[in-house]
């Protein structure tokens, strides 16, 4: 997985799989999901990032993994 913040485009992109997108769907205003040829999600884009998160939060990203149960 790869997370990219593009300040010029004011967008955040989460790459789930390094495959080209063949189709995109805006699932909510400013939230775009990219799909491959097999309809699997390959990435998620969040537009208008500066309106959704404080700039200080964009520069400080926290990753958290939840332990698997079982």
ABEGO torsion letter per residue (X at the ends): XBBBBBAAAGBBBBBABBBBBABBBBABBGBBBBBBAAGBBABBBBBGAAAABBAAAAABBBBBBBBBBX
